[in-house]
Amino acid sequence: MSLFLTCLYVFLCNSVSLSSSLLLHFPLTSIRLTTTTNSSSFSLQTSLASRRNPSQSSSSPPYNFRSNFKYSMALILSLPIGTPAQTQELVLDTGSQLSWIQCHRKKKKPTTSFDPSLSSSFSNLPCSHPFCKPRIPDFTLPTTCDSNRLCHYSYFYADGTYAEGNLVKEKFTFSDTQTTPPLILGCAAESTDDRGILGMNLGRLSFISQAKISKFSYCIPTKSNQPGFTPTGSFYLGENPISRGFKYVSLLTFPQSQRMPNLDPLAYTVPLQGIRIGQKRLDIPASVFRPDAGGSGQTMVDSGSEFTHLVDAAYNKVREEIVKLVGPRMKKDYVYGATADMCFDENNPVEIGRLIGDLVFEFTRGVEILVDKQRLLHNVGGGVHCVGIGRSSMLGAASNIIGNVHQQNLWVEFDVINKRVGFTKADCSRSLP
Protein backbone atom coordinates (compact mmCIF):
# COMPACT_ATOMS: atom_id res chain seq x y z
CA MET A 1 0.00 0.00 0.00
CA SER A 2 2.83 2.41 0.79
CA LEU A 3 4.31 1.80 -2.69
CA PHE A 4 0.91 2.42 -4.26
CA LEU A 5 0.51 5.68 -2.35
CA THR A 6 3.99 6.78 -3.35
CA CYS A 7 3.26 6.15 -7.01
CA LEU A 8 -0.19 7.74 -6.71
CA TYR A 9 1.33 10.87 -5.19
CA VAL A 10 3.90 11.10 -7.98
CA PHE A 11 1.12 10.50 -10.54
CA LEU A 12 -1.11 13.25 -9.17
CA CYS A 13 1.68 15.79 -8.79
CA ASN A 14 3.91 15.06 -11.73
CA SER A 15 2.13 12.84 -14.19
CA VAL A 16 0.92 13.04 -17.69
CA SER A 17 -2.09 10.98 -18.71
CA LEU A 18 -3.50 10.05 -22.06
CA SER A 19 -5.13 7.33 -24.04
CA SER A 20 -2.94 4.31 -24.63
CA SER A 21 -3.51 4.81 -28.34
CA LEU A 22 -0.95 7.61 -28.30
CA LEU A 23 2.54 6.54 -27.31
CA LEU A 24 4.23 8.75 -24.73
CA HIS A 25 6.91 7.01 -22.71
CA PHE A 26 7.50 9.38 -19.85
CA PRO A 27 8.32 7.51 -16.63
CA LEU A 28 5.86 8.88 -14.10
CA THR A 29 8.26 8.28 -11.24
CA SER A 30 10.93 10.51 -12.73
CA ILE A 31 9.31 12.93 -15.15
CA ARG A 32 10.10 15.76 -12.72
CA LEU A 33 12.82 15.59 -10.13
CA THR A 34 11.23 17.64 -7.37
CA THR A 35 11.90 15.09 -4.64
CA THR A 36 15.60 14.55 -5.26
CA THR A 37 18.46 16.22 -3.46
CA ASN A 38 20.35 19.10 -4.99
CA SER A 39 22.96 16.72 -6.35
CA SER A 40 20.72 15.70 -9.26
CA SER A 41 22.22 18.31 -11.57
CA PHE A 42 25.65 17.41 -10.24
CA SER A 43 25.03 13.82 -11.27
CA LEU A 44 24.29 14.99 -14.82
CA GLN A 45 27.43 17.13 -14.93
CA THR A 46 29.66 14.38 -13.59
CA SER A 47 28.24 11.80 -15.97
CA LEU A 48 29.06 14.10 -18.88
CA ALA A 49 32.48 14.87 -17.43
CA SER A 50 33.32 11.18 -17.11
CA ARG A 51 33.00 10.83 -20.90
CA ARG A 52 35.44 13.68 -21.40
CA ASN A 53 37.99 12.18 -19.00
CA PRO A 54 39.82 9.27 -20.64
CA SER A 55 41.05 8.00 -17.27
CA GLN A 56 37.46 7.34 -16.23
CA SER A 57 36.41 5.60 -19.41
CA SER A 58 39.51 3.62 -20.33
CA SER A 59 37.82 0.38 -19.22
CA SER A 60 35.02 0.91 -21.75
CA PRO A 61 36.36 1.15 -25.31
CA PRO A 62 34.34 3.15 -27.86
CA TYR A 63 31.50 1.09 -29.23
CA ASN A 64 30.80 0.93 -32.94
CA PHE A 65 27.55 -0.92 -33.30
CA ARG A 66 24.87 -0.54 -35.93
CA SER A 67 21.50 -2.12 -36.22
CA ASN A 68 18.08 -1.78 -37.79
CA PHE A 69 14.90 -1.14 -35.83
CA LYS A 70 11.20 -1.63 -36.52
CA TYR A 71 9.07 1.52 -36.50
CA SER A 72 5.35 1.70 -35.82
CA MET A 73 4.53 4.08 -32.97
CA ALA A 74 7.94 3.44 -31.40
CA LEU A 75 11.52 2.58 -32.36
CA ILE A 76 11.91 -1.13 -31.57
CA LEU A 77 15.48 -2.44 -31.41
CA SER A 78 16.56 -6.06 -31.14
CA LEU A 79 19.69 -6.13 -28.98
CA PRO A 80 21.92 -8.99 -27.74
CA ILE A 81 21.99 -9.21 -23.93
CA GLY A 82 23.73 -11.69 -21.63
CA THR A 83 26.40 -14.38 -21.99
CA PRO A 84 25.75 -16.07 -24.33
CA ALA A 85 23.61 -13.37 -25.87
CA GLN A 86 19.81 -13.54 -25.91
CA THR A 87 18.09 -11.17 -28.31
CA GLN A 88 15.70 -8.75 -26.62
CA GLU A 89 13.24 -6.27 -28.14
CA LEU A 90 13.65 -2.83 -26.54
CA VAL A 91 11.96 0.50 -27.24
CA LEU A 92 14.58 3.20 -27.83
CA ASP A 93 13.57 6.00 -25.46
CA THR A 94 15.58 9.22 -25.16
CA GLY A 95 13.03 10.49 -22.63
CA SER A 96 13.63 8.00 -19.81
CA GLN A 97 16.46 6.65 -17.71
CA LEU A 98 15.92 3.07 -16.56
CA SER A 99 16.49 0.30 -19.10
CA TRP A 100 14.58 -2.90 -18.44
CA ILE A 101 14.13 -6.26 -20.08
CA GLN A 102 11.41 -8.90 -19.96
CA CYS A 103 12.16 -11.64 -17.42
CA HIS A 104 8.72 -13.23 -17.06
CA ARG A 105 8.66 -16.45 -15.13
CA LYS A 106 5.04 -17.33 -15.85
CA LYS A 107 3.97 -19.82 -18.50
CA LYS A 108 2.43 -17.06 -20.59
CA LYS A 109 5.43 -14.87 -21.24
CA PRO A 110 6.65 -12.76 -24.17
CA THR A 111 8.40 -14.75 -26.85
CA THR A 112 11.52 -12.64 -26.37
CA SER A 113 11.57 -13.01 -22.58
CA PHE A 114 15.09 -13.13 -21.11
CA ASP A 115 16.04 -16.28 -19.17
CA PRO A 116 18.53 -15.29 -16.43
CA SER A 117 19.45 -18.93 -15.77
CA LEU A 118 21.05 -19.18 -19.22
CA SER A 119 23.42 -16.23 -18.74
CA SER A 120 26.72 -16.52 -16.88
CA SER A 121 27.02 -12.72 -16.56
CA PHE A 122 23.63 -12.16 -14.88
CA SER A 123 23.38 -11.10 -11.22
CA ASN A 124 20.68 -9.69 -8.96
CA LEU A 125 21.04 -6.40 -7.11
CA PRO A 126 20.80 -6.99 -3.34
CA CYS A 127 18.84 -4.70 -1.04
CA SER A 128 22.12 -3.49 0.42
CA HIS A 129 23.17 -1.93 -2.91
CA PRO A 130 23.33 1.91 -2.79
CA PHE A 131 20.90 2.19 -5.72
CA CYS A 132 18.25 0.19 -3.90
CA LYS A 133 17.01 3.27 -2.08
CA PRO A 134 14.00 5.47 -2.87
CA ARG A 135 15.89 8.77 -2.94
CA ILE A 136 18.99 8.25 -5.03
CA PRO A 137 19.75 11.58 -6.79
CA ASP A 138 18.33 11.79 -10.34
CA PHE A 139 16.74 8.34 -9.95
CA THR A 140 13.38 8.68 -8.20
CA LEU A 141 12.41 5.04 -8.67
CA PRO A 142 10.44 3.57 -5.74
CA THR A 143 12.23 0.44 -4.59
CA THR A 144 11.52 -2.11 -1.90
CA CYS A 145 13.20 -5.19 -0.50
CA ASP A 146 11.55 -8.46 -1.51
CA SER A 147 11.36 -11.67 0.50
CA ASN A 148 14.69 -12.83 -0.96
CA ARG A 149 16.45 -9.59 0.07
CA LEU A 150 16.63 -8.51 -3.58
CA CYS A 151 15.96 -5.00 -4.86
CA HIS A 152 12.40 -4.76 -6.20
CA TYR A 153 11.11 -1.88 -8.35
CA SER A 154 7.91 -0.62 -10.01
CA TYR A 155 8.00 1.77 -12.97
CA PHE A 156 5.03 3.60 -14.45
CA TYR A 157 4.74 5.45 -17.77
CA ALA A 158 2.32 8.08 -19.02
CA ASP A 159 0.73 5.82 -21.62
CA GLY A 160 -0.34 3.32 -18.95
CA THR A 161 2.65 0.99 -19.38
CA TYR A 162 4.18 -0.35 -16.20
CA ALA A 163 6.99 -2.75 -15.36
CA GLU A 164 7.68 -4.47 -12.07
CA GLY A 165 10.50 -6.77 -11.09
CA ASN A 166 14.03 -6.76 -9.68
CA LEU A 167 17.01 -4.57 -10.42
CA VAL A 168 19.83 -6.68 -11.85
CA LYS A 169 23.19 -6.41 -13.57
CA GLU A 170 23.76 -7.74 -17.07
CA LYS A 171 25.98 -7.20 -20.10
CA PHE A 172 25.12 -6.16 -23.64
CA THR A 173 27.12 -8.36 -26.01
CA PHE A 174 27.38 -6.60 -29.36
CA SER A 175 30.10 -8.87 -30.75
CA ASP A 176 32.98 -11.08 -29.63
CA THR A 177 35.08 -7.96 -29.11
CA GLN A 178 32.41 -5.46 -28.01
CA THR A 179 30.77 -6.13 -24.68
CA THR A 180 29.63 -3.65 -22.07
CA PRO A 181 30.45 -4.11 -18.41
CA PRO A 182 27.53 -5.35 -16.29
CA LEU A 183 24.90 -2.56 -16.31
CA ILE A 184 22.08 -1.99 -13.85
CA LEU A 185 18.78 -2.90 -15.53
CA GLY A 186 15.25 -3.73 -14.58
CA CYS A 187 14.31 -7.38 -14.97
CA ALA A 188 10.53 -7.25 -15.32
CA ALA A 189 8.52 -10.16 -13.94
CA GLU A 190 5.28 -8.26 -14.62
CA SER A 191 4.61 -5.70 -17.34
CA THR A 192 1.90 -4.43 -19.63
CA ASP A 193 4.12 -4.51 -22.71
CA ASP A 194 5.79 -7.34 -24.60
CA ARG A 195 8.96 -5.29 -25.00
CA GLY A 196 11.49 -3.70 -22.71
CA ILE A 197 12.90 -0.17 -22.68
CA LEU A 198 16.35 1.15 -23.59
CA GLY A 199 16.61 4.28 -21.43
CA MET A 200 18.81 6.80 -23.26
CA ASN A 201 18.47 10.11 -21.39
CA LEU A 202 21.31 11.87 -19.52
CA GLY A 203 20.67 10.27 -16.14
CA ARG A 204 23.53 8.39 -14.55
CA LEU A 205 21.67 5.06 -14.71
CA SER A 206 20.70 5.39 -18.37
CA PHE A 207 22.25 3.01 -20.88
CA ILE A 208 24.48 5.70 -22.41
CA SER A 209 25.80 6.86 -19.02
CA GLN A 210 26.55 3.41 -17.65
CA ALA A 211 28.09 2.18 -20.91
CA LYS A 212 29.89 5.52 -21.43
CA ILE A 213 28.47 6.02 -24.91
CA SER A 214 29.81 9.26 -26.41
CA LYS A 215 27.25 9.50 -29.21
CA PHE A 216 24.40 7.65 -30.88
CA SER A 217 22.10 8.32 -33.81
CA TYR A 218 18.99 7.02 -35.53
CA CYS A 219 17.08 7.48 -38.77
CA ILE A 220 13.28 7.06 -38.55
CA PRO A 221 11.45 6.10 -41.76
CA THR A 222 7.98 7.35 -42.62
CA LYS A 223 5.13 5.24 -41.28
CA SER A 224 3.44 2.84 -43.61
CA ASN A 225 -0.31 2.56 -44.19
CA GLN A 226 0.20 -0.80 -45.84
CA PRO A 227 -1.43 -3.54 -43.70
CA GLY A 228 1.04 -5.99 -42.21
CA PHE A 229 4.12 -3.98 -43.24
CA THR A 230 6.41 -2.43 -40.62
CA PRO A 231 9.06 -0.02 -41.94
CA THR A 232 12.66 -0.36 -40.84
CA GLY A 233 14.99 2.40 -39.63
CA SER A 234 18.69 2.57 -38.75
CA PHE A 235 20.55 2.97 -35.46
CA TYR A 236 24.21 3.65 -34.59
CA LEU A 237 26.11 3.52 -31.35
CA GLY A 238 29.30 5.49 -31.80
CA GLU A 239 30.50 7.25 -34.92
CA ASN A 240 28.04 7.65 -37.79
CA PRO A 241 29.70 7.57 -41.24
CA ILE A 242 27.68 10.62 -42.33
CA SER A 243 28.38 12.75 -39.23
CA ARG A 244 29.98 15.46 -41.36
CA GLY A 245 26.61 16.25 -42.87
CA PHE A 246 24.90 17.05 -39.59
CA LYS A 247 23.79 20.53 -38.55
CA TYR A 248 24.05 20.86 -34.80
CA VAL A 249 22.31 22.77 -32.04
CA SER A 250 23.80 22.97 -28.57
CA LEU A 251 21.91 21.35 -25.73
CA LEU A 252 20.67 23.69 -23.02
CA THR A 253 22.28 22.74 -19.72
CA PHE A 254 21.30 23.71 -16.21
CA PRO A 255 23.63 24.42 -13.26
CA GLN A 256 23.43 22.51 -10.02
CA SER A 257 21.76 25.40 -8.24
CA GLN A 258 19.03 25.77 -10.88
CA ARG A 259 16.41 23.40 -9.52
CA MET A 260 12.96 24.01 -11.02
CA PRO A 261 9.79 22.04 -10.29
CA ASN A 262 8.74 21.58 -13.94
CA LEU A 263 12.21 20.96 -15.40
CA ASP A 264 13.65 17.61 -16.42
CA PRO A 265 17.43 18.27 -16.31
CA LEU A 266 18.14 14.82 -17.76
CA ALA A 267 16.27 15.41 -21.04
CA TYR A 268 17.85 16.47 -24.35
CA THR A 269 16.75 20.11 -24.14
CA VAL A 270 17.12 22.01 -27.42
CA PRO A 271 16.85 25.73 -28.31
CA LEU A 272 13.63 25.86 -30.34
CA GLN A 273 13.09 29.43 -31.57
CA GLY A 274 9.87 29.41 -33.56
CA ILE A 275 7.39 27.62 -35.84
CA ARG A 276 6.44 28.30 -39.46
CA ILE A 277 3.38 27.08 -41.32
CA GLY A 278 3.70 27.57 -45.05
CA GLN A 279 5.52 30.88 -45.49
CA LYS A 280 4.17 32.36 -42.26
CA ARG A 281 6.21 32.54 -39.08
CA LEU A 282 3.75 32.26 -36.22
CA ASP A 283 3.63 34.99 -33.60
CA ILE A 284 5.08 32.90 -30.78
CA PRO A 285 7.77 34.46 -28.57
CA ALA A 286 10.97 32.39 -28.41
CA SER A 287 10.64 32.46 -24.61
CA VAL A 288 7.67 30.07 -24.92
CA PHE A 289 10.14 27.34 -25.95
CA ARG A 290 12.62 27.94 -23.11
CA PRO A 291 12.29 27.02 -19.42
CA ASP A 292 10.85 29.83 -17.32
CA ALA A 293 11.62 30.37 -13.63
CA GLY A 294 9.66 27.23 -12.77
CA GLY A 295 11.04 25.12 -15.64
CA SER A 296 7.89 25.29 -17.79
CA GLY A 297 8.49 25.64 -21.53
CA GLN A 298 11.45 23.29 -21.83
CA THR A 299 11.74 21.79 -25.35
CA MET A 300 13.04 18.23 -25.53
CA VAL A 301 13.75 15.68 -28.25
CA ASP A 302 11.99 12.44 -27.30
CA SER A 303 12.14 9.28 -29.40
CA GLY A 304 9.71 7.56 -27.03
CA SER A 305 6.83 9.95 -27.75
CA GLU A 306 4.90 9.56 -30.97
CA PHE A 307 3.31 12.99 -31.49
CA THR A 308 4.89 16.36 -30.83
CA HIS A 309 3.32 18.26 -27.93
CA LEU A 310 3.34 22.01 -27.33
CA VAL A 311 2.53 24.20 -24.36
CA ASP A 312 -0.70 26.19 -24.66
CA ALA A 313 0.89 29.46 -25.80
CA ALA A 314 2.40 27.69 -28.82
CA TYR A 315 -0.35 25.16 -29.47
CA ASN A 316 -3.06 27.83 -29.58
CA LYS A 317 -1.17 29.77 -32.28
CA VAL A 318 -0.62 26.64 -34.38
CA ARG A 319 -4.27 25.65 -34.08
CA GLU A 320 -5.42 29.20 -34.88
CA GLU A 321 -3.47 29.13 -38.15
CA ILE A 322 -4.73 25.64 -39.08
CA VAL A 323 -8.32 26.78 -38.47
CA LYS A 324 -7.78 29.80 -40.74
CA LEU A 325 -6.52 27.59 -43.54
CA VAL A 326 -8.76 24.51 -43.34
CA GLY A 327 -11.11 25.06 -40.38
CA PRO A 328 -14.37 24.04 -42.14
CA ARG A 329 -12.86 20.64 -42.99
CA MET A 330 -11.71 19.79 -39.46
CA LYS A 331 -13.43 16.95 -37.64
CA LYS A 332 -15.65 18.46 -34.94
CA ASP A 333 -15.61 17.30 -31.33
CA TYR A 334 -12.83 14.81 -31.99
CA VAL A 335 -9.65 14.48 -29.93
CA TYR A 336 -7.06 11.82 -30.62
CA GLY A 337 -5.15 10.45 -27.66
CA ALA A 338 -6.79 13.03 -25.36
CA THR A 339 -4.45 15.76 -26.68
CA ALA A 340 -4.65 16.21 -30.48
CA ASP A 341 -7.73 17.94 -31.92
CA MET A 342 -6.50 19.09 -35.35
CA CYS A 343 -7.95 16.11 -37.19
CA PHE A 344 -9.78 15.45 -40.45
CA ASP A 345 -12.25 12.91 -41.80
CA GLU A 346 -10.64 12.91 -45.23
CA ASN A 347 -9.91 10.37 -47.94
CA ASN A 348 -7.23 12.65 -49.34
CA PRO A 349 -4.95 13.86 -46.53
CA VAL A 350 -2.36 15.05 -49.08
CA GLU A 351 -4.84 17.66 -50.33
CA ILE A 352 -5.31 18.99 -46.78
CA GLY A 353 -1.55 19.10 -46.40
CA ARG A 354 -1.20 21.17 -49.56
CA LEU A 355 -3.75 23.67 -48.27
CA ILE A 356 -1.85 24.01 -44.98
CA GLY A 357 1.72 24.00 -46.31
CA ASP A 358 5.01 22.83 -44.84
CA LEU A 359 5.51 22.80 -41.08
CA VAL A 360 8.92 24.03 -39.90
CA PHE A 361 10.49 23.97 -36.43
CA GLU A 362 13.18 26.66 -36.23
CA PHE A 363 16.20 26.29 -33.95
CA THR A 364 19.27 28.41 -33.31
CA ARG A 365 22.13 28.53 -35.87
CA GLY A 366 19.62 28.32 -38.71
CA VAL A 367 18.88 24.65 -38.04
CA GLU A 368 15.39 23.54 -39.05
CA ILE A 369 13.20 20.47 -38.98
CA LEU A 370 10.99 20.67 -42.07
CA VAL A 371 7.86 18.52 -42.22
CA ASP A 372 6.79 18.38 -45.85
CA LYS A 373 3.14 19.25 -46.47
CA GLN A 374 2.59 15.84 -48.05
CA ARG A 375 3.52 14.20 -44.72
CA LEU A 376 1.76 16.68 -42.47
CA LEU A 377 -1.23 14.49 -41.58
CA HIS A 378 -0.94 11.13 -39.85
CA ASN A 379 -3.33 8.22 -40.13
CA VAL A 380 -4.73 7.44 -36.67
CA GLY A 381 -7.23 4.84 -37.85
CA GLY A 382 -10.88 4.80 -38.78
CA GLY A 383 -10.28 7.03 -41.79
CA VAL A 384 -9.14 9.90 -39.54
CA HIS A 385 -5.92 11.84 -40.13
CA CYS A 386 -4.42 14.31 -37.64
CA VAL A 387 -1.73 16.95 -37.61
CA GLY A 388 0.88 15.24 -35.42
CA ILE A 389 0.75 17.83 -32.64
CA GLY A 390 -0.99 17.63 -29.27
CA ARG A 391 -1.51 19.96 -26.34
CA SER A 392 0.99 19.37 -23.50
CA SER A 393 -1.35 20.69 -20.82
CA MET A 394 -3.73 17.82 -21.55
CA LEU A 395 -0.91 15.52 -20.46
CA GLY A 396 -0.37 17.43 -17.24
CA ALA A 397 3.04 18.37 -18.67
CA ALA A 398 4.59 21.82 -18.99
CA SER A 399 7.09 20.97 -21.72
CA ASN A 400 7.37 21.11 -25.49
CA ILE A 401 8.16 17.63 -26.83
CA ILE A 402 9.49 16.89 -30.32
CA GLY A 403 8.01 13.46 -30.98
CA ASN A 404 9.19 10.80 -33.38
CA VAL A 405 6.62 11.63 -36.10
CA HIS A 406 8.53 14.90 -36.64
CA GLN A 407 11.89 13.15 -36.69
CA GLN A 408 11.02 11.03 -39.72
CA ASN A 409 13.40 11.03 -42.69
CA LEU A 410 16.10 12.66 -40.59
CA TRP A 411 19.30 11.35 -39.14
CA VAL A 412 19.24 12.57 -35.54
CA GLU A 413 22.53 12.38 -33.67
CA PHE A 414 22.96 12.81 -29.91
CA ASP A 415 26.57 13.90 -29.43
CA VAL A 416 26.69 13.54 -25.67
CA ILE A 417 30.35 14.37 -25.16
CA ASN A 418 29.99 17.71 -26.98
CA LYS A 419 26.49 18.36 -25.59
CA ARG A 420 24.73 18.87 -28.91
CA VAL A 421 22.09 17.31 -31.18
CA GLY A 422 22.55 17.10 -34.94
CA PHE A 423 20.07 16.75 -37.81
CA THR A 424 20.38 15.98 -41.48
CA LYS A 425 17.82 14.98 -44.13
CA ALA A 426 17.80 11.37 -45.30
CA ASP A 427 15.71 8.68 -46.90
CA CYS A 428 15.42 6.54 -43.78
CA SER A 429 13.75 3.67 -45.63
CA ARG A 430 17.12 2.85 -47.18
CA SER A 431 19.45 0.37 -45.52
CA LEU A 432 22.41 1.38 -43.36
CA PRO A 433 25.32 3.06 -45.13
N, C-alpha and C positions, 0 to 999 in steps of 0.2 A: 504493500500500500504506500509506503514512503517513497518508493521508486516511482509509482504512478503519480503521486502528488508532485514530485519533483519535475517529472516530464510535463504534467499538466500545467504547472506554474510557468515553465519555460515556454510551453505552447501558447498560453494566454498572453504572456508578456512580449514574446519575441517571434511568434510564429508567422508563417504565411500559410494560407489554406486555399485550396482550389480543387476543382474536379480532377479525378485521376486521369481524365482524358487528355490533360495538358501536362506534359512532363515538366517538373521543376524540382531538381534535386538539391534543395537546400536542406542541410541537416538542422532540424529544429533545435537540437541541443547545443548548437554552436553557431547559429546564424548571426547572433550578436554576442559580444564577449563582455557583457556588463557585469558578470559575476566573477571574472577572473581578477587576479592581482595585477599590479601595475607592471609586472614583468612580461605581459603578453606581447607588447611591442618589442621589448628587448629580445624575446625569443625569436621573433621574425628577423630582427637585425642580425642576431648571432647566427641564425641558420643561413642567411645570405652571406655573411662574412666567412663562414666555414667553407663555402664554395670558392671564395677568392683566396683562401689560405692553403697553399699546396700541402703544408705540413699536416693539415687536418683532414685532407682528402686523399692522401697518398695510398691508403689501403683500398680505396675504391677507384679503379681505373675508369677513364671515360668510357661510357657505353655507346656503342654504335649499333642500334637495333632498329629494324624497320619491319612494319607489318601492315596488313590491311585490316579494316574494320567494317562491320555491317552498319548501315545507317537507316534507321526508320524514324523514330522520335529521338533516339539517342545514338551515341557512338559506341558500338559494342565490339570490344577487342577480345581476341582469344590469346591468352598469355600462358607461358609455361611456368608452373609453380611447383616447388618441391624437388626432392631428390630420390628417385628419378622424377622427371618433370611430369606433372599432370596438367592438361590444358584446361584453363578456366575462362569462362566468359565474364568480362568485367566492363561496366559502363565507365567510360572515360569522363571524369567529372572535375573540371577546374574550379568548381565552386565549393568543394568540400574537402575535408582533411583525412578522415579515417578510411583506409582501404579495408575491404572485407571480402571474404570468399565464402562460398557455400560449403558447409560441412555437415549437412543433414545426416542424422543417424536413423531416421525413420525409414520404413519400407518405401513410402512414397516420397522420393527425393528427386531433385533436379538431375537430369541426365549428366550434367557436368559437375556434380557434387564432388568436392575434394575429399579423399580418404586419407586422414592423417596417419593411419597405421602403415601405409605404403611408402611413407617418406622418412628417410633417415635424418633429414635436417629439421623436422618439425619439433616444436616444443611449446608447452603451455606457459602462460605467464602466471606466476604465483601471486597470491594476494599481497605478499610482502614487497612486490615490485613497486618502485616509486610511481609508475604510471597508473597503478591500480588505486587511484585516489580520485575523489569527485572534483577536486579543485586544482588540478594541474594547470599551470598557466597556458593559455591558448588552446586548451583541450578540455572543454566543459562537458565531457562525456560522463553521464552517471554510471558508476561502477559499483558492484557489490562483490562480496566474497561468497562463492557457492559452497555446497556441502563438501566438496573435495579440496577446499582452500585454493581454488583457482579464480582468476579474475573474470568476473561476469559483466557484460555490458548490454545496454539496449540503446538503439540508435533510431531516431525518427526523422522522416523527411517530409517536406511540404506537400508532396503529391500523395501522401498516405502510405508510402513504403516504410517498412520498419525492418530492422534486423536485430536479432538477439542471439547471443552466444558467448564464447570466451575470447579474451585477447590472447594471441599466440605469437610465436615467432616462426617465420618461414622465409625461404629463399625464392627469388625469381631466377630461373635458369634459362637464360636467353640462348646460350650455346655452350659448347664444351669449355670455351675460354672466357665466357662472359656470364658471371653469376654474381648476384648481389649478396651482401652479407645478410644474415637473418634479420628481417624487418618485422616490426610490430604490426599485426593485422588483426582484424576481427575474423573469427571463425564461426559463422552463423549456423546455429542449430535450428533456428526458426526465422523465417523471413516471408515477406509477401511477394518477393520477386524471385524469378528463376536464375537471376544473374547477381554477381557481386558488384562492388564499386572499386574503381581505382581513383583514390583521392589525390588530386594534383594541385591543391592550393599551396600557399606559402607557409602553412603551419609546420611546426617541427616534426609532427608525426605523419605528414603526408608522404606519399611515395617518393616524390622528387627530393624532399628534404632528407629522408632517411637514406635513400640510395645515392644522395649527392649528385643529382642530375643537374647539369649546367644549363641545358636547353632541351626543348622538345617541340614538335610541330605536328600539325594535322591538316588534312585537306578534305573537306566535307563535300560530297557530291550533292546534286539536286535530288530531291525526293522523287520517287517514281509513283505514278498512279496505276501502273501495270499490276494487276492482281498476281500475287505470288512471287513478285520480283523484289528483291532487296538490294539497293545499290551499295557499292563498295567504295570506301574511301581509303586514304593512306595516312600512316602514322610513323613518325621518327622519334626515337630517343637519341639525343646527341646531334651531331652536325647534319644539316640538311644540304644536299648537293646544290640546291638553288638558293641558298641563303643570301647570295649577293644581290638577288633581285628584290629582297624585302624592303619595304618602307616602314621605318620604326617610329613608334611613339614611346616616350618614357613613362614608366609606371609612376603613379603618384604614391609617395611613401609618407609615413606618418611617424613622428618622433615618439619616444617612449612616454613622454608627458602628455601627449595628445590623445587622451582616452575619451571617446564620444559614444553615447548610448546606442546610436543607430549606425555606427561604422563597423564594418568588417575589415580589420587591418590585414587579414590574411588573403583577401581577394586580389585578383589582378585588376587594379583600379586604373583606368585610362582617362586621358584628358579629352573627353568629348566636348566639342565647342558649339555645335549647332546641327540642325536638320534641314535638308532641302527636299521639297516635293516638286517634281518637274524643274522649272527654272526658278522657283520661288524659295528664298531662304525664309523660314518661318521666324516669326518674332518671338524667339525664346532666348532670354538672357543666358549667356554661357555659365553664369553662376548656378543655374538650375541643374547643371550636370556635374557640379563639384560639391563635396561635402560641406555643409554649413556647420555652425558651431556645435550642433548636436550630431553631426555625421550624416544627416539626411541629404540625398542628392548624389551620393557616390555612384559612379558608373563603372560597372565591372564586366569583364568578358567571361561568360559562363558556358562551357560546352555541355553542361548537364541540364540546362534549361532549353526548352524547345523554342518558344516564342520570346521575342524581345519585350521587355516591360519598361514603362516610363512612369516617372512621378507625375502627379496630376498637372502641374504647370506645363509640362512638355506634352503629355498625352492630350490634354484639352486642345492645344494648338494644332496638333496633328489631326485630331478628329474634326476640328472645325474646318480645316482645309479639305479633308476628304468629303465632308458633307457639302461644301461649296461645289465640288467637282462632280460628285456622283450621288449626292444625298438621296434623290428620289428612288434610286435603285438599291439602296441598302435594305437589308432584311430587318424588319421592325421587331422590337421586343425579343431580340435574340442575342445571347451572350455565350460565347464559346469558352469553356474552361473557367467560367466565373469571372473572367477578366477582359476578354476581347469582344468588343461589340461593333467592330467595323467589318461586317460580314455581308455576303451577297448570295441570293438564291439564283445563280446564273449558270447557264450551260456554256457560256463563253467567257471565262475569267480573263483571258488575254485581252478582250475588248475593254473590260473594266480597267485593266492595267494601263492600257494605252490612254484612256481618258484621264487617269490620275497622273501618269508620268513616272519617271525614275524616283526612287527614294535614296537619299544620300545621307550618311552619317559623317559629319565633318569633325576631324580631330586636329590637334596642333601639327605644325610642320607640313601642312598641306596634305596630310594623309586622309584618305576617304575610304569608306565602305560604300560601294554603289550597288544597290539592288535594282536590277533591270526591271523595267515596267512589265515585261512579259513574265517575270517571276514574282511579281508583287503579291499575288493572292495565293493562298495555300488551301489545298483541299482538306477539309476537316470531316468529311463524310456526309452522307445524306444529300449530296448535291450542293452542299454549302461550301463557299470559299471565303476565307477571311484574310484581311491584311494581318501579317504576322506580328502584331503589336498588341499588348495588353496593358491594363492599368495596374501599376504596382500597388497602389493603395488597396485594391481589392484582394491583394495577397497579404495585407498587413505589413508590407515591406515599404521602406522609405528609400529604395535604391533604384537606379536605372540599370537594367540588365540586358546586355547584348546576347541574345540567345542564338542557338545553333542554326536556326533558319536564315539568319542574316550573316552567317559565316560560310554559306555555301559557295562553292567555286572560288574559294580563297585558300591559299596556304596561310595558316596562322601560326606564327612561331612565338613561343614564350622563352625569351632569352633571360633566364633567371639571374645569371651571374652579372649581366649588365643592366638588369632591372628595366627591361623594355619588352614591348610586344610588336611583332612585325607582321605585315600583310602584303600579299601579292596575288594578283589574279591568276587563276588556273582553271583548267578543265579537270575537275577532281574525279571524273568518271574514268579517267585514264589510269593505267597501272603505274606503280612506283617508278620514278626515274632511276 
